[in-house]
Amino acid sequence: MRITVLKGGWSPEREVSLESSAFVSSELRKLGHEVYELDIPTKNLRHLTDQLYDSSPDFIFNALHGFGGEDGIIQGVLEVFGVPYNSTGVLGSAIAFHKSVCKKIVASCGVNVIAGFDIPAEEIRDINNPGGIRMEYPFVVKPAENGSSIGVFLISNLADLTNLKSLEWSFGSDVIIERYIEGREFSVLVVDGKVIGAVEIVPKNQFYDYNSKYDKNGSVHLCDFELEEELRKRMYEMAVKAFNACHCRGISRADFKCDGADIYFLELNTQPGMTEVSLVPDIAKFNHIEIGLILK
């Protein structure tokens, strides 16, 4: 097949997308496909469509991350273009990318989510003020729409909260505040509605932040982790429920925390990273699956 790989994009996750696309393109070429790499550095529909027509693809692989790439926008363009493309479509991408909307939908299907609130970004300054939303320490403040842990803050005390309030918030208008779950972190790979495997993430920092995700030694990925069978089963069931509830297709990655007594859903990623230090390639390799065979 002649496959056009979309890469780069204009979101803060551009560099991650470039790394993902390089890995994906290499794997697709190993399978014998003819690969054309299309960089999309800015919002420019004419550039995108002209390049797509020039590349004459049989299939389009979207390796974009963040705004424009995994929120339903590029998926809408590809639907109009009319050539098959990988992973989740317009509706599922939009749902999963907005963490607050995703959280409400999966909770309605029996997925265990973390207690918290949604607030407009301008109300961050009112957290734990008289008349404002109150949260006991520690808690997490994060954008409702973003990826790669960009804009995620762990607030352990008043000093952390004061520092957060002094920042100029630039991570979108919708903000989630939720209880911080101390414990182990897991990620489950689901392909076409079936669990392929999972990985436990042991980050070098206090939580799985940007540096822990993308630095060469930022975290340890344990695919042979031990977990009580009932908790593992519950986690896998919730990953599939989230996949189905959000109208996903192809690959998705569901992230969870475990406090030892229960499993809590964090988020659903419909365009998971495909870099050399990403989770999906590790899970596939551990389960003896060629990564190229699930890139669809």
C-alpha positions as CSV (number, residue, x, y, z in Angstrom):
1,M,0.0,0.0,0.0
2,R,1.0,3.6,-0.4
3,I,0.6,5.2,3.0
4,T,0.7,8.9,3.9
5,V,1.9,9.5,7.5
6,L,0.7,12.8,9.0
7,K,3.2,14.3,11.4
8,G,4.2,17.4,13.4
9,G,1.1,19.5,13.7
10,W,0.8,22.8,15.5
11,S,0.1,21.7,19.1
12,P,2.6,21.8,22.0
13,E,3.1,18.0,21.3
14,R,4.6,18.6,17.8
15,E,8.0,17.2,18.8
16,V,6.4,14.0,20.2
17,S,4.5,13.6,17.0
18,L,7.7,13.9,14.9
19,E,9.2,11.1,17.0
20,S,6.1,9.0,16.7
21,S,5.9,9.4,13.0
22,A,9.5,8.4,12.5
23,F,8.9,5.2,14.4
24,V,5.6,4.5,12.6
25,S,7.1,5.2,9.2
26,S,10.0,2.8,9.9
27,E,7.7,0.0,11.0
28,L,5.4,0.5,8.0
29,R,8.4,0.3,5.6
30,K,9.5,-2.9,7.2
31,L,6.1,-4.4,6.2
32,G,6.8,-3.4,2.6
33,H,4.5,-0.4,2.3
34,E,5.5,2.7,0.4
35,V,5.4,5.6,2.9
36,Y,5.1,9.3,2.3
37,E,5.6,11.6,5.3
38,L,3.6,14.8,5.4
39,D,4.5,17.5,7.9
40,I,1.7,19.8,8.9
41,P,3.5,22.7,10.7
42,T,0.5,25.1,10.8
43,K,-3.2,25.3,10.4
44,N,-3.3,25.4,6.6
45,L,-6.1,23.4,5.0
46,R,-4.9,24.1,1.4
47,H,-1.4,22.9,2.2
48,L,-2.8,19.7,3.8
49,T,-5.3,18.8,1.1
50,D,-2.8,19.7,-1.8
51,Q,-0.2,17.4,-0.2
52,L,-2.7,14.7,0.4
53,Y,-3.9,14.7,-3.2
54,D,-0.3,14.8,-4.5
55,S,0.7,11.8,-2.3
56,S,-2.2,9.7,-3.7
57,P,-2.5,7.5,-0.6
58,D,-4.3,4.2,-0.3
59,F,-4.4,4.7,3.5
60,I,-3.6,7.6,5.8
61,F,-1.8,7.1,9.1
62,N,-2.4,10.0,11.5
63,A,0.6,10.3,13.8
64,L,-0.4,13.8,15.1
65,H,-0.8,14.4,18.8
66,G,-2.7,17.1,20.8
67,F,-4.9,19.9,19.4
68,G,-5.8,19.4,15.8
69,G,-4.5,15.9,15.7
70,E,-6.5,13.8,18.2
71,D,-9.5,16.0,19.0
72,G,-11.6,15.2,16.0
73,I,-10.4,18.1,13.8
74,I,-8.1,16.2,11.4
75,Q,-10.4,13.2,11.5
76,G,-13.2,15.4,10.1
77,V,-10.9,16.5,7.3
78,L,-9.9,12.9,6.5
79,E,-13.6,11.8,6.5
80,V,-14.2,14.4,3.8
81,F,-11.1,13.4,1.9
82,G,-12.5,9.9,1.7
83,V,-9.4,7.7,2.2
84,P,-9.3,5.2,5.1
85,Y,-7.3,6.3,8.1
86,N,-6.2,4.7,11.4
87,S,-7.7,4.7,14.8
88,T,-10.7,6.5,16.2
89,G,-13.0,8.7,14.1
90,V,-14.4,12.2,14.7
91,L,-16.9,11.6,17.6
92,G,-14.7,9.2,19.6
93,S,-11.6,11.5,19.2
94,A,-13.5,14.5,20.4
95,I,-14.9,12.7,23.4
96,A,-11.7,11.1,24.5
97,F,-9.6,14.3,24.1
98,H,-11.8,16.3,26.4
99,K,-11.0,14.6,29.7
100,S,-14.0,15.9,31.5
101,V,-16.5,14.8,28.9
102,C,-14.7,11.4,28.6
103,K,-14.8,11.0,32.4
104,K,-18.6,11.6,32.6
105,I,-19.3,9.2,29.7
106,V,-17.2,6.3,31.0
107,A,-18.5,6.8,34.6
108,S,-22.0,6.4,33.2
109,C,-20.9,2.9,32.0
110,G,-19.6,1.7,35.3
111,V,-16.0,2.9,35.0
112,N,-14.5,4.0,38.4
113,V,-13.3,7.6,38.0
114,I,-11.6,9.9,40.5
115,A,-13.6,12.4,42.4
116,G,-13.2,16.0,41.4
117,F,-14.6,19.2,39.9
118,D,-14.6,21.0,36.5
119,I,-13.9,24.8,36.6
120,P,-13.2,27.6,34.1
121,A,-9.5,28.5,34.0
122,E,-10.1,31.9,35.5
123,E,-11.4,30.3,38.7
124,I,-8.0,28.6,39.4
125,R,-7.2,31.6,41.6
126,D,-10.2,30.9,43.8
127,I,-9.3,27.3,44.7
128,N,-9.4,26.9,48.5
129,N,-10.4,30.6,48.9
130,P,-13.5,31.5,50.9
131,G,-16.4,30.9,48.5
132,G,-14.3,29.0,46.1
133,I,-14.0,25.3,45.4
134,R,-12.2,23.5,48.2
135,M,-10.0,20.4,47.7
136,E,-7.9,18.7,50.4
137,Y,-4.2,18.2,49.7
138,P,-2.8,16.6,47.7
139,F,-4.8,17.1,44.5
140,V,-4.2,17.5,40.8
141,V,-4.9,20.4,38.5
142,K,-4.9,19.7,34.8
143,P,-6.3,20.9,31.5
144,A,-9.4,19.2,30.3
145,E,-7.9,19.2,26.8
146,N,-4.3,18.3,26.4
147,G,-1.9,15.4,26.3
148,S,1.6,14.3,27.3
149,S,0.9,15.6,30.8
150,I,1.4,19.2,29.6
151,G,-0.1,21.6,32.1
152,V,-0.6,19.0,34.8
153,F,0.3,20.1,38.4
154,L,0.4,18.1,41.6
155,I,-0.6,20.4,44.4
156,S,0.7,19.0,47.7
157,N,0.5,22.1,49.9
158,L,-0.3,25.8,50.1
159,A,3.1,26.7,48.6
160,D,2.3,24.6,45.5
161,L,-1.1,26.2,45.2
162,T,0.3,29.7,45.6
163,N,2.8,29.0,42.8
164,L,0.1,27.7,40.6
165,K,-2.0,30.8,41.1
166,S,1.0,33.0,40.2
167,L,1.3,31.3,36.8
168,E,-0.3,32.6,33.6
169,W,-2.5,29.6,32.7
170,S,-2.0,28.8,29.0
171,F,-3.5,25.3,28.8
172,G,-7.0,25.9,27.6
173,S,-10.2,27.3,29.1
174,D,-11.5,24.2,30.9
175,V,-9.7,22.8,34.0
176,I,-10.1,19.6,36.0
177,I,-9.4,19.4,39.7
178,E,-9.3,16.0,41.2
179,R,-8.1,14.0,44.2
180,Y,-4.5,12.7,43.9
181,I,-4.4,8.9,44.1
182,E,-1.2,7.7,45.7
183,G,-0.2,4.4,44.3
184,R,0.7,2.4,41.2
185,E,0.1,3.6,37.6
186,F,-0.9,1.3,34.8
187,S,-1.7,1.6,31.1
188,V,-3.8,-0.9,29.1
189,L,-3.6,-1.4,25.4
190,V,-6.9,-2.1,23.7
191,V,-7.1,-3.0,20.0
192,D,-10.5,-3.4,18.2
193,G,-12.2,-3.7,21.6
194,K,-9.9,-6.4,23.0
195,V,-7.2,-6.1,25.6
196,I,-3.8,-6.9,24.2
197,G,-1.8,-6.3,27.5
198,A,-0.8,-3.7,30.0
199,V,2.2,-2.1,31.6
200,E,3.0,-0.7,35.0
201,I,4.7,2.7,34.9
202,V,7.3,3.6,37.5
203,P,8.3,7.2,36.8
204,K,11.4,8.8,38.1
205,N,9.4,11.8,39.3
206,Q,6.5,11.9,41.7
207,F,4.0,11.4,38.9
208,Y,4.1,10.5,35.2
209,D,4.9,13.9,33.9
210,Y,6.3,15.0,30.5
211,N,9.9,14.3,31.4
212,S,9.0,10.9,32.8
213,K,7.3,10.1,29.6
214,Y,9.9,11.2,27.0
215,D,13.3,11.3,28.7
216,K,15.3,8.2,27.8
217,N,15.5,7.1,31.5
218,G,12.4,8.9,32.6
219,S,10.5,5.9,33.7
220,V,10.6,2.1,34.0
221,H,7.9,0.1,32.1
222,L,7.1,-3.2,33.7
223,C,5.0,-5.5,31.4
224,D,5.5,-8.5,33.8
225,F,4.0,-6.7,36.8
226,E,2.2,-8.5,39.6
227,L,-1.3,-7.4,40.5
228,E,-4.1,-9.1,42.4
229,E,-6.2,-11.0,39.8
230,E,-9.5,-9.3,40.7
231,L,-7.9,-5.9,40.3
232,R,-6.3,-6.8,37.0
233,K,-9.7,-8.2,35.7
234,R,-11.5,-5.0,36.8
235,M,-8.9,-2.8,35.1
236,Y,-9.2,-4.7,31.8
237,E,-13.0,-4.6,31.9
238,M,-12.9,-0.9,32.5
239,A,-10.5,-0.4,29.6
240,V,-12.9,-2.2,27.2
241,K,-15.9,-0.3,28.6
242,A,-14.1,3.0,28.1
243,F,-13.1,2.0,24.5
244,N,-16.7,1.1,23.6
245,A,-18.4,4.0,25.5
246,C,-16.2,6.5,23.6
247,H,-16.8,5.0,20.2
248,C,-13.1,4.1,19.7
249,R,-11.7,2.0,17.0
250,G,-8.3,0.6,16.2
251,I,-5.8,1.3,19.0
252,S,-6.5,3.0,22.3
253,R,-4.6,3.2,25.6
254,A,-6.5,3.6,28.9
255,D,-4.5,4.8,31.9
256,F,-5.3,3.9,35.5
257,K,-4.1,4.4,39.1
258,C,-4.3,1.7,41.8
259,D,-4.2,2.5,45.5
260,G,-4.0,-1.1,46.5
261,A,-7.7,-1.5,47.2
262,D,-9.2,-0.3,44.0
263,I,-8.6,0.8,40.4
264,Y,-9.3,4.3,39.1
265,F,-9.6,5.5,35.5
266,L,-7.4,8.4,34.6
267,E,-7.9,9.0,30.8
268,L,-8.3,7.5,27.4
269,N,-5.8,8.1,24.6
270,T,-6.9,7.4,21.1
271,Q,-3.6,8.5,19.5
272,P,-1.1,7.0,21.9
273,G,2.6,7.9,21.5
274,M,4.7,5.7,19.2
275,T,8.2,6.9,20.2
276,E,11.1,4.7,21.2
277,V,10.1,5.3,24.9
278,S,6.3,4.9,24.4
279,L,4.1,2.4,26.2
280,V,2.2,0.8,23.2
281,P,5.4,-0.6,21.5
282,D,6.5,-2.0,24.8
283,I,3.2,-3.7,25.5
284,A,3.1,-5.1,21.9
285,K,6.6,-6.4,22.1
286,F,6.1,-8.1,25.5
287,N,3.0,-9.9,24.1
288,H,4.9,-11.0,21.0
289,I,2.9,-8.8,18.6
290,E,4.6,-7.0,15.7
291,I,3.8,-3.3,16.2
292,G,3.2,-2.9,12.5
293,L,0.3,-5.3,12.6
294,I,-1.7,-3.2,15.0
295,L,-1.0,0.2,13.3
296,K,-4.4,0.6,11.8
